[in-house]
């Protein structure tokens, strides 16, 4: 009998978007808004021993994406891009 190969989404994504990282992000994100609990969860993930320094930095970067997005939208470059995009629509 032919062995079935189970494809995983992790096989098709950049390393930093693999499910183990997204699971850690979800674990921390569940208590978003509660800084004390968020920090406890970050420490728990870090102390779990499942992630290298580089992998932990990916987790932290994923967590700050919404904040960076807000920061980007306040730049002059974003405003210029947004205006240029409006003008190019037919």
Secondary structure, DSSP 8 states (H G I E B T S, - for coil): --------GGGGS-GGGSHHHHHHHHHHHTTTT-HHHHHHHHHHHHHTS-S-HHHHHHHHHHHTHHHHHHHHTTSHHHHHHHHHHHHH--
